Amino acid sequence: MAPSAQSTPDGTTIDNNCSSEKYADVNWDELGFSMTETDFMYVMKCSIGENFDEGSIIPYGNIQLSPCSTLVNYGQGLFEGLKAYRKEDGKIQLFRPDQNALRMKAGAERLCMPSPSIGKFVDAVKQTVLANKRWVPPMGKGSLYVRPLLMGMGAALGLGPSPEYMFLVFASPVGDYYNKGRKPMNLLVEDKHRRASPGGTGGIKTVANYSPVLSAQARAKAQGFSDVLFLDAAMGKYVEEVSACNIFAVKGDVISTPQITCGTILPGITRKSIIEIALALGYKVEERLVPVEELLDADEVFCTGTAVVVTPVGSVTHQGKRVEYKEQGETVCHKLYETLTGIQTGRIEDKMGWMVDVI
Ligand SMILES: *Cc1c(COP(=O)(O)O)cnc(C)c1O
């Protein structure tokens, strides 16, 4: 059970029963995917070779780190992203937070960082949502996006891991793209830059994952595309993923998606969940190499991720050839979207045991 009031180390009282302030002063209909500052964040620290301290909820604000920190100098940092949803009865739930905890743990091992236990991670996320519960949008208006971070805060000039780490969780309300008639994505296949290489760090959520895609994305956006689709680094032949989301192709009743191998594709939790839902709905799902030609020949294409949820792809352009896909009416994409969001908002029974109560 959630306590009715929590006290933070700096004496701030968080009143969980403040009925006069059930909701923050936000125009819920105008929410997009941009940062809206909320009241509190969660912080805990760790020295190398030791365990994380107790951790606490503190007011949202700037943090201090050494100019020589490994985060800033060498990219020793990880991020996660997950959402808290309000159900019809007002209760708040998280979608598979344990999966984010496991992914951060795997990333931390790769980047030589200590990571919080699965239990501590999930508890920190719950505390952050609870402290900011007036920022969780009403059902159907969006969700509270939760961003856990793991950062090397201490100085290391010679190459080596940081002596000190911080685990921080902040949150921001975000809108429900799809319900507001968000347009399908128009993707441009990137033929110059590669996002990740075999054996590299493309399979973990390192803070260094997104800056390398910005120039390709900017070029595509300048030509009117929504985003870029990256091909494999070795051959430039197989589809991997979009800048920040995974991709699926539908042909008949077969759904295919690039397989997770050698650390080139980010193992999305939405991707994994959509595969499980598709199998439960009776589709055939194939995780394998997907040649770009095959994608161009698909009936439907869609993308998955915490931010985009399940978004249809309207077109893919490759070497000047533009192919369009079905995205109106009864699509596989829409059916999967309805099932996933139904589970997340409590409209559909959670038979998978994915949802975790916050309050
Ligand atoms: C986070 C991320 C995804 C999506 O993962 P989800 O767990 O579904 O949000 C896909 N690709 C990249 C590169 C990512 O960073």
The ligand as an SDF file (V2000), in Angstrom:
LIG
                    3D

 15 15  0  0  0  0  0  0  0  0999 V2000
   14.4350    2.6890  -26.6710 C   0  0  0  0  0  0  0  0  0  0  0  0
   14.6510    2.3080  -28.0770 C   0  0  0  0  0  0  0  0  0  0  0  0
   13.7310    1.5260  -28.8010 C   0  0  0  0  0  0  0  0  0  0  0  0
   12.3930    1.1130  -28.2540 C   0  0  0  0  0  0  0  0  0  0  0  0
   12.4450    0.3670  -27.0720 O   0  0  0  0  0  0  0  0  0  0  0  0
   11.1330    0.2690  -26.1580 P   0  0  0  0  0  0  0  0  0  0  0  0
   11.5820   -0.5240  -24.9900 O   0  0  0  0  0  0  0  0  0  0  0  0
   10.0840   -0.3960  -26.9390 O   0  0  0  0  0  0  0  0  0  0  0  0
   10.7730    1.6760  -25.8110 O   0  0  0  0  0  0  0  0  0  0  0  0
   14.0640    1.1490  -30.1010 C   0  0  0  0  0  0  0  0  0  0  0  0
   15.2130    1.5450  -30.6700 N   0  0  0  0  0  0  0  0  0  0  0  0
   16.1200    2.3050  -30.0170 C   0  0  0  0  0  0  0  0  0  0  0  0
   17.3630    2.6890  -30.7110 C   0  0  0  0  0  0  0  0  0  0  0  0
   15.8700    2.7180  -28.7110 C   0  0  0  0  0  0  0  0  0  0  0  0
   16.7600    3.4770  -28.0780 O   0  0  0  0  0  0  0  0  0  0  0  0
  1  2  1  0
  2  3  1  0
  2 14  2  0
  3  4  1  0
  3 10  2  0
  4  5  1  0
  5  6  1  0
  6  7  2  0
  6  8  1  0
  6  9  1  0
 10 11  1  0
 11 12  2  0
 12 13  1  0
 12 14  1  0
 14 15  1  0
M  END
$$$$
